[in-house]
Amino acid sequence: MVNKLHHSSNCADCNCKASIFKNLSPFEISLINSSRFKVSYKAGEIIFKQGTPSPYFVCVTSGLAKIYIEGYGKNLILALIKPVDYIFGPGIYVDNRHYYSASAVEDCQACLVDVNIFKKLIRENADFAEEFIKRVSLQSIFNFDQVISLTQKQMHGRIADVLFYLSDKIYCQNPFELTISRQDLADLSGMSKESAIRILKEFKEEGILTLAGNALEILNPKQLRQISETG
């Protein structure tokens, strides 16, 4: 990865800043810029690996990435990361290690910021720290909902939840073009790829959705919502 790192244009002129940076002063923005590198990743390329050191705060500025826990032969996707959002794991304040992996789903770009600069700003700027805590809390709430879905819902309910997540939070439209693989869809819902494909086929046969290649449209959101709620 090192050979792809290079200084890019000034952060002050960038329109790809994560919303938490709105609370930074021009001087603080310059600190971010002085330690920032822009990195390009091809689809499928690892951004960082679970268990490795975490020296950077990662902000995705284009494309789509995923964060996932690597289990025993099976992965669980925690979230998809789209522009402009960031990846910042809990290990930063524990043992400086990544507790999950991240990789590019689509070709994407990200800005990497020295984590020591980021932690300095959190210590010195209360508004910035509060916004950061808010974003971490929202991610925790999402993960709690995900735990409920994975542990208390049947497979049909879990796929329904994933479809709403994709349409409402990731692609923000319906219909939408699936840029994640069927395996990714399965890893979001905690099941095998074969099971995920089978349930999508059942939803299609029941008229709940259409799926042609990667083009997906939810035709009956009311019925799909009922499946999600009843599990």
LOLUMLUM-306853 format. One line per 5 residues: their letters; for each residue y, z, x of N, C-alpha, C. Coordinates in pm, whole numbers, plus 50000, padded with zeros to 5 digits. Example, Ala and Ser with C-alpha at 12.3 -4.5 7.8 and 13.67 -1.06 7.14 Angstrom:
BEGIN
AS	49431/50780/51319/49550/50780/51230/49670/50780/51320 | 49775/50708/51285/49894/50714/51367/50003/50787/51290
END
This chain:
BEGIN
MVNKL	49880/50000/50082/50000/50000/50000/50125/50000/50086 | 50120/50055/50205/50238/50072/50287/50307/49939/50315 | 50229/49832/50339/50290/49706/50375/50367/49642/50260 | 50358/49695/50139/50430/49638/50026/50556/49718/49992 | 50580/49827/50063/50696/49910/50036/50821/49849/50098
HHSSN	50930/49847/50024/51055/49800/50080/51170/49858/49998 | 51283/49880/50067/51402/49926/49996/51449/49816/49903 | 51491/49855/49783/51540/49757/49686/51686/49786/49654 | 51741/49722/49550/51882/49734/49518/51918/49877/49478 | 52047/49903/49473/52096/50038/49449/52062/50090/49310
CADCN	52018/50216/49302/51983/50277/49174/52101/50282/49077 | 52222/50295/49133/52341/50306/49048/52361/50181/48963 | 52314/50067/49010/52332/49941/48938/52208/49899/48860 | 52105/49983/48861/51977/49946/48801/51976/49976/48651 | 51921/49883/48575/51906/49907/48431/51764/49946/48394
CKASI	51686/49986/48495/51547/50026/48474/51525/50173/48506 | 51629/50255/48488/51615/50397/48517/51550/50468/48399 | 51460/50563/48429/51403/50647/48325/51514/50733/48264 | 51498/50769/48137/51605/50839/48065/51640/50973/48127 | 51546/51036/48197/51577/51167/48256/51686/51157/48362
FKNLS	51708/51037/48417/51808/51022/48523/51951/51019/48469 | 51967/51017/48337/52102/51013/48281/52180/51140/48312 | 52111/51247/48347/52177/51374/48376/52212/51392/48523 | 52194/51288/48603/52224/51297/48745/52365/51246/48775 | 52429/51309/48870/52562/51266/48915/52548/51145/49006
PFEIS	52657/51073/49033/52650/50961/49128/52593/51001/49264 | 52630/51120/49311/52576/51165/49439/52425/51187/49431 | 52379/51247/49321/52236/51272/49304/52158/51140/49290 | 52219/51043/49221/52158/50911/49213/52144/50850/49352 | 52245/50872/49436/52238/50818/49572/52127/50883/49653
LINSS	52097/51011/49625/51985/51077/49692/51853/51013/49651 | 51840/50985/49521/51721/50915/49473/51708/50781/49543 | 51819/50708/49547/51817/50573/49605/51780/50575/49753 | 51824/50677/49824/51799/50682/49969/51653/50704/50002 | 51575/50754/49905/51433/50783/49933/51340/50697/49849
RFKVS	51394/50592/49788/51319/50513/49690/51267/50383/49751 | 51145/50347/49709/51086/50220/49748/51035/50150/49623 | 51048/50019/49620/50999/49939/49509/50866/49877/49548 | 50766/49890/49460/50631/49844/49491/50581/49753/49379 | 50515/49644/49416/50454/49554/49319/50303/49574/49320
YKAGE	50244/49576/49201/50099/49594/49186/50042/49481/49101 | 49929/49429/49142/49857/49331/49062/49774/49403/48956 | 49746/49334/48845/49662/49392/48740/49529/49438/48799 | 49492/49562/48769/49369/49619/48821/49385/49694/48952 | 49500/49684/49015/49520/49750/49144/49549/49899/49126
IIFKQ	49493/49978/49216/49513/50123/49213/49655/50158/49258 | 49722/50243/49181/49853/50295/49221/49834/50422/49302 | 49750/50511/49255/49706/50625/49336/49572/50673/49283 | 49501/50746/49366/49364/50785/49340/49354/50936/49316 | 49277/50973/49217/49250/51113/49188/49200/51185/49312
GTPSP	49260/51300/49344/49219/51378/49459/49298/51353/49585 | 49381/51247/49586/49459/51216/49705/49592/51291/49703 | 49662/51300/49818/49794/51364/49820/49893/51292/49729 | 49992/51365/49680/50090/51307/49587/50232/51321/49644 | 50269/51234/49737/50401/51245/49799/50513/51180/49721
YFVCV	50480/51106/49611/50581/51031/49540/50586/51062/49391 | 50706/51055/49338/50731/51046/49195/50733/50896/49164 | 50653/50852/49065/50637/50710/49037/50702/50675/48904 | 50793/50577/48906/50858/50531/48784/50821/50384/48762 | 50753/50355/48652/50711/50218/48621/50830/50143/48560
TSGLA	50869/50031/48623/50987/49956/48579/50953/49823/48513 | 50829/49776/48527/50787/49656/48456/50636/49656/48445 | 50583/49585/48344/50438/49579/48326/50384/49701/48255 | 50255/49725/48272/50186/49835/48204/50084/49896/48299 | 50081/50029/48301/49986/50102/48386/49909/50201/48300
KIYIE	49805/50259/48358/49728/50361/48287/49703/50478/48380 | 49696/50598/48323/49654/50715/48399/49524/50762/48337 | 49428/50799/48421/49295/50830/48371/49223/50930/48461 | 49138/51009/48398/49053/51104/48471/48922/51034/48503 | 48882/51041/48627/48755/50984/48669/48646/51089/48654
GYGKN	48553/51064/48564/48443/51157/48542/48319/51114/48617 | 48206/51155/48568/48078/51122/48631/48029/50987/48576 | 48081/50882/48636/48043/50748/48596/48119/50696/48475 | 48215/50772/48424/48290/50730/48306/48433/50781/48317 | 48528/50697/48276/48669/50735/48283/48721/50772/48145
LILAL	48824/50855/48142/48895/50888/48020/49043/50859/48043 | 49097/50761/47970/49237/50728/47984/49322/50831/47911 | 49414/50892/47984/49502/50993/47926/49620/50930/47855 | 49672/50820/47910/49789/50755/47850/49810/50620/47917 | 49882/50535/47848/49933/50411/47905/50080/50432/47938
IKPVD	50123/50378/48049/50260/50398/48096/50332/50264/48095 | 50440/50256/48018/50516/50132/48008/50658/50156/48060 | 50734/50050/48081/50873/50068/48126/50959/50130/48016 | 51055/50214/48046/51070/50272/48179/51022/50416/48168 | 50907/50443/48225/50852/50576/48218/50797/50612/48354
YIFGP	50762/50737/48371/50723/50783/48504/50587/50851/48502 | 50529/50862/48621/50401/50930/48641/50425/51043/48740 | 50400/51164/48697/50430/51281/48779/50330/51389/48742 | 50229/51408/48824/50118/51495/48790/50143/51642/48817 | 50065/51728/48755/50082/51873/48770/50052/51924/48910
GIYVD	49977/51849/48988/49943/51893/49122/50062/51906/49215 | 50174/51842/49179/50294/51849/49261/50336/51993/49285 | 50318/52078/49183/50359/52218/49195/50242/52313/49219 | 50126/52257/49249/50008/52341/49272/49955/52323/49414 | 49900/52206/49442/49841/52182/49574/49874/52044/49629
NRHYY	49975/51980/49568/50022/51848/49613/49911/51744/49610 | 49826/51750/49507/49718/51653/49490/49727/51588/49352 | 49675/51467/49342/49667/51399/49214/49543/51449/49138 | 49563/51486/49012/49451/51531/48929/49403/51423/48834 | 49458/51306/48847/49407/51187/48777/49445/51065/48859
SASAV	49386/50952/48826/49416/50827/48894/49513/50745/48810 | 49579/50649/48874/49666/50556/48803/49641/50416/48857 | 49642/50318/48768/49625/50180/48811/49704/50088/48719 | 49730/49967/48766/49805/49869/48688/49712/49802/48587 | 49754/49798/48462/49681/49724/48358/49725/49579/48359
EDCQA	49856/49558/48371/49916/49427/48389/49981/49425/48527 | 50021/49308/48574/50105/49303/48692/50227/49389/48664 | 50260/49479/48755/50372/49567/48727/50445/49604/48855 | 50562/49660/48838/50641/49712/48948/50675/49858/48922 | 50691/49932/49028/50726/50073/49016/50816/50113/49131
CLVDV	50899/50212/49105/50980/50272/49211/50917/50405/49250 | 50900/50425/49379/50841/50548/49432/50951/50628/49499 | 50964/50753/49458/51069/50841/49511/51003/50959/49581 | 51056/50994/49696/51006/51110/49771/51005/51232/49680 | 50891/51295/49666/50878/51406/49572/50966/51524/49612
NIFKK	50995/51539/49741/51080/51651/49784/51223/51635/49733 | 51272/51511/49727/51404/51485/49670/51404/51518/49522 | 51299/51475/49455/51287/51499/49311/51285/51650/49282 | 51207/51726/49357/51199/51870/49336/51332/51939/49368 | 51403/51887/49465/51535/51942/49500/51630/51926/49381
LIREN	51628/51810/49317/51716/51786/49201/51678/51876/49084 | 51549/51900/49065/51506/51990/48958/51557/52131/48983 | 51555/52174/49108/51604/52309/49142/51755/52321/49122 | 51828/52215/49147/51974/52223/49153/52046/52173/49028 | 51977/52100/48941/52042/52042/48824/51967/52087/48699
ADFAE	52024/52183/48627/51956/52244/48513/51932/52143/48401 | 52027/52054/48375/52011/51955/48268/51898/51857/48301 | 51893/51818/48426/51785/51729/48472/51650/51798/48459 | 51646/51926/48501/51521/52003/48492/51477/52019/48347 | 51572/52045/48257/51537/52064/48116/51482/51935/48055
EFIKR	51543/51822/48089/51494/51694/48038/51356/51663/48092 | 51334/51697/48218/51202/51677/48278/51098/51764/48206 | 51130/51891/48182/51038/51982/48112/51008/51929/47972 | 51110/51875/47906/51090/51818/47772/50990/51704/47776 | 51003/51615/47876/50913/51501/47885/50770/51546/47917
VSLQS	50757/51645/48004/50625/51699/48036/50563/51763/47912 | 50646/51831/47834/50597/51897/47712/50550/51795/47610 | 50622/51684/47595/50581/51579/47503/50448/51519/47544 | 50428/51502/47675/50301/51451/47723/50189/51550/47694 | 50217/51679/47708/50116/51781/47678/50079/51778/47530
IFNFD	50180/51763/47443/50152/51757/47299/50065/51636/47268 | 50096/51523/47330/50013/51403/47310/49870/51430/47355 | 49854/51496/47469/49719/51525/47519/49645/51621/47426 | 49717/51717/47363/49654/51807/47267/49602/51728/47147 | 49685/51635/47097/49642/51550/46986/49521/51466/47025
QVISL	49521/51422/47150/49410/51341/47200/49281/51424/47204 | 49292/51550/47244/49175/51638/47248/49117/51655/47107 | 49205/51675/47008/49160/51688/46869/49087/51562/46826 | 49145/51447/46857/49084/51320/46817/48948/51303/46882 | 48938/51332/47011/48814/51308/47085/48704/51407/47049
TQKQM	48741/51530/47013/48639/51633/46992/48606/51658/46845 | 48697/51620/46754/48675/51654/46613/48664/51533/46521 | 48683/51413/46574/48675/51294/46491/48554/51209/46529 | 48502/51140/46430/48397/51043/46455/48457/50921/46524 | 48370/50830/46567/48417/50717/46645/48516/50629/46570
HGRIA	48496/50610/46440/48587/50525/46363/48728/50585/46361 | 48738/50717/46346/48867/50783/46348/48935/50773/46482 | 48857/50780/46589/48913/50771/46723/48968/50632/46751 | 48895/50528/46708/48945/50392/46727/49071/50371/46644 | 49073/50425/46522/49193/50415/46438/49313/50477/46509
DVLFY	49294/50593/46570/49402/50660/46642/49452/50573/46758 | 49361/50512/46830/49399/50427/46943/49478/50305/46895 | 49436/50246/46785/49507/50129/46733/49649/50163/46691 | 49668/50279/46629/49804/50322/46593/49886/50354/46719 | 49822/50413/46818/49890/50442/46944/49940/50313/47008
LSDKI	49856/50211/47008/49894/50083/47069/50006/50015/46989 | 49994/50011/46858/50092/49940/46777/50225/50015/46768 | 50219/50149/46759/50340/50229/46737/50410/50271/46867 | 50332/50301/46971/50389/50361/47091/50394/50266/47212 | 50297/50177/47222/50289/50094/47342/50350/49956/47321
YCQNP	50296/49881/47226/50349/49746/47202/50464/49747/47102 | 50473/49853/47020/50583/49872/46925/50600/49753/46831 | 50488/49697/46788/50491/49589/46691/50352/49568/46633 | 50349/49499/46521/50222/49463/46456/50247/49330/46385 | 50180/49222/46426/50067/49215/46520/50112/49232/46666
FELTI	50012/49247/46754/50041/49259/46896/49929/49194/46977 | 49962/49164/47102/49866/49105/47194/49808/49215/47282 | 49678/49233/47274/49611/49335/47356/49614/49292/47502 | 49680/49368/47586/49677/49340/47729/49582/49435/47801 | 49527/49532/47727/49425/49618/47785/49288/49558/47754
SRQDL	49192/49591/47836/49057/49539/47817/48984/49617/47708 | 48871/49565/47665/48789/49639/47569/48738/49768/47631 | 48715/49765/47764/48672/49887/47832/48782/49992/47829 | 48907/49947/47850/49020/50040/47842/49031/50100/47703 | 49012/50017/47602/49019/50067/47464/48911/50174/47441
ADLSG	48792/50148/47496/48684/50246/47486/48718/50374/47562 | 48778/50359/47680/48813/50476/47762/48926/50557/47699 | 49010/50493/47617/49112/50567/47544/49052/50650/47431 | 48940/50602/47377/48879/50668/47261/48755/50749/47296 | 48719/50755/47425/48608/50839/47466/48473/50792/47416
MSKES	48448/50662/47424/48319/50608/47380/48281/50490/47468 | 48162/50437/47447/48117/50322/47525/48189/50196/47478 | 48195/50096/47565/48257/49970/47528/48185/49905/47412 | 48052/49916/47412/47973/49857/47305/48007/49918/47169 | 48025/50049/47166/48061/50117/47041/48200/50076/46994
AIRIL	48293/50066/47087/48430/50026/47051/48432/49885/46994 | 48359/49793/47056/48354/49655/47008/48290/49649/46869 | 48184/49728/46850/48116/49729/46720/48209/49777/46609 | 48287/49882/46635/48376/49936/46533/48490/49839/46504 | 48543/49774/46606/48645/49672/46583/48591/49561/46494
KEFKE	48467/49522/46519/48404/49418/46436/48390/49465/46292 | 48352/49592/46272/48340/49646/46137/48476/49647/46066 | 48581/49689/46139/48715/49691/46080/48758/49549/46041 | 48720/49453/46124/48754/49313/46095/48682/49266/45970 | 48553/49297/45960/48473/49255/45844/48521/49320/45715
EGILT	48578/49441/45726/48628/49513/45609/48771/49473/45573 | 48830/49381/45650/48965/49336/45621/49073/49431/45663 | 49040/49527/45749/49139/49624/45796/49228/49562/45903 | 49172/49470/45981/49247/49405/46088/49193/49265/46110 | 49271/49188/46183/49223/49060/46235/49226/49069/46386
LAGNA	49132/49003/46450/49123/49004/46594/49071/48869/46639 | 49160/48791/46700/49124/48659/46753/49158/48658/46901 | 49055/48668/46986/49081/48684/47129/49142/48820/47153 | 49267/48820/47201/49338/48946/47222/49450/48967/47121 | 49464/48875/47026/49567/48889/46924/49515/48976/46811
LEILN	49576/49091/46790/49529/49188/46690/49640/49217/46590 | 49603/49220/46464/49697/49258/46359/49630/49358/46264 | 49697/49468/46239/49649/49566/46142/49693/49518/46004 | 49595/49477/45921/49625/49422/45789/49637/49530/45683 | 49563/49638/45699/49562/49744/45599/49589/49879/45667
PKQLR	49716/49905/45704/49747/50030/45774/49717/50153/45692 | 49728/50141/45558/49699/50257/45472/49553/50298/45484 | 49464/50201/45480/49321/50232/45493/49289/50283/45633 | 49353/50222/45733/49330/50266/45871/49381/50408/45891 | 49496/50440/45829/49549/50576/45840/49455/50676/45775
QISET	49395/50637/45663/49300/50724/45596/49179/50751/45685 | 49133/50646/45754/49019/50662/45847/49059/50757/45959 | 49182/50743/46009/49230/50831/46115/49236/50976/46069 | 49287/50997/45948/49306/51134/45899/49175/51203/45861 | 49081/51126/45809/48953/51186/45771/48857/51194/45886
G	48885/51121/45993/48802/51126/46113/48670/51055/46095
END
